[in-house]
Amino acid sequence: MEEIAAASGTSKSVFYRYFGDKAGLQKAMGEMAVARMQEKIIEAGRTAASARSGLRAMVSAYLQMAETSPNVYLFVTGQLGDGGPGQIDTALSSFFETITAMMDAAIGEYLAGREMPPEASATAHYWPTAALGMIRAAGERWIAAPGGPGKPTEEQMTDQLTAWLFDGIGYDRGPGPDSTDFPSAPSTDHEKETQ
């Protein structure tokens, strides 16, 4: 607390008066970071011309924030230092609920009027939660990966996640409109026998 106060050009007592203790300061910091993440992601989604470009913009905003400030991101999501579970759970839960609701509305518009099997219609509202979980898990693994020529850029990760979310893994079919070109998977012996 002394170091933070000194770096801020004030006294330790000022921090204690406003935040109570170190945990209070961490909680306030986490809530501010979550609010900024939410703002950037929502703005990215709102300015998009289509559901796909909106999703891509949101994925990009999420990954950019995580890449630009990895320690802040890890702290906010409860994976760094004293910012463990419980510190900013309310703000983080609200953040994920807001982003999930926004994605739910976008996917609802995207699917409106499309013919779908009944089971697909019944499960469509689970997609935003699954999508956000995938983005978060892949993003955290990407942040933790050591730098080097084998590590994808933010743009490559954004494109790949968007393609996975919209097109599936994609190796079992040729490239479709607006999809990333994937190499065809080699046929297995079983597939050759049944053809």
N, C-alpha and C positions, 0 to 999 in steps of 0.2 A: 504494500500500500504506500510505503514511503517513496519507493521508486516511481510509482505511477503519479503520485502527487507532485514529486519533483519535476518529472517530465511534463506535467500539465501546468507547472508554474503556480501551484497553490499548496495549501497545507493538507496534511493527512486528515485533520479534523473536519475539513470541508467535505471530503469524501464520506467520512463516517456520518456526517449530518444528513447528507442526501441519500446515501445508499445503505446505511446501517453497518455493513461489514463487507468483507471481500466477496462473499457469496451474493450479496445484494448488488454489488457492482457488476459481477459476472452476469447475473440475471438481466440487469438493465442493458448491458452490452449485447447479450444474446438476443433480447427482444428487438433492439434497434437493428441488428444485422438481419434478423428474420424479416422485419418490416421492409427493409431495403430489397432483400431477395424477392419478396412477394411483389413489391411495386414493379421491379424490373421485368419479372416473368409475366405479370398481368398485362403490362404495357406492350410487351413483345407479342402476346397473343391477340390483343385488341387491334393492333395495327396490321394484322395479316390479311391477305386477300383471299385465302382459302383455308380449309381445315388442315391440310397438309403443311402449308407454309406457316400457319399459326403454331402447329405442333413443333415444327423445326425451329422457329424463333424462340419458343419457350424452352426447348431442350438446350439451345445455344446459350440463352441467358443463364440457365441453371449451371451449365458447365463452365461458362466464363466466370461466374461469381466464385465457383469452387476453385477454379484454376488461379484466378487473380489473388484470392485470399484463402489459401488452403487451411491455414491454422484457424482462421475465423470460422470457416465452414465446419471444420472438424470440431471446434469448440461448440458451435451452435447446435450441431447434430448430436452432441453428447459423447464425443469420442476423444476428447483432448483434455488433459489436465483435470482441473476441478469442475469442469463444465459437464460432469457426468449426468446421467439420467436424473430427472427431478429438478434440475436447475432452471430450465426454461421449457419444460414440457408443455405448458399451456400455450405459449407463443408458437412453439413448433407444431403442436397439434392443430392449432388454428391455421397456420401456414399451409400444412398439408391438406386440411379440409377445404380451404379456399381454392387452392390450385386444383384439387380433385373435382370440386364443384364446377370450376371453370372448364376443365377438360370434359366433364360430363355433359355440360351444355353444348360445347363445340361438337362432341361426337354425336349428340342427339340431332343437331342440325345436319351434320354430315350424313347420317343414316336415314333421315326423314325421307319418306317416299320410296325408299329402296326395298325391294322384295328380299325378305330374309326368312330362313327357316324359324319356326317358333322357338326352338331351343336357343338360337342365336339372339333373338330379340329378348328373351328372358335373361340372358347373361350379359348383354351389352353394357349395362350400367356398372359392371365389375371392371370393365376395361380401364377407366381412368386410374383406379387404385393400382391395378397391375402395371400399367404404363409408368406411373410415378415410381413405383417400387423398382422397376427395371432401370429407369433413368438414374435413380439414387444409387442403387447397388453397383451398376456399371460405372457411374461417375466416381464413386468412392474408390473402386478398384483402379480406375484410370489415374486418379490423383496420386494414389500410393505407389504406382508403378515407377520404377526408376527411369529417368530421362534417357534419351538415346534414339538412334535411328529406328528402332523397332516400336517405339511408343507413338500411337496415333496423335495427330494434332487435334486441337479442339474442333476444328471444322470437320475433320474425318470422323471423329466420334459423334458429332452432331448428325452428320449425314447417315452414318451407320445406324444409330439409334432410331432415327426417323424412319429409315427404310425397314428396320425390324418391326417397328410399331405399326406401320401401315401395310407392309407387304409380307410380313412373316420372315422366316429365315431366308427364303428366296432361292435356295439352291436346287429345289426340285422343279423349277420351271424357268422358262426364259424371261428376260427382262420385260416388264410391262411399262405402260406409260407412266412417266414421272417416277420411275423406280431406278435404283442403283443397278448397274449391270453386274450381275453375279455370274461367275463361271458355272457351267453346268457340272453337276456332280457326276462322276463316272458311274455307269450302270453296274449294279452288283450282279454276280452270277445268277442269283435267283430271278432278278428282273429280266435278264437276258433269256432265261428259260421260259418265262411266262409271256414274252413278247412274240 
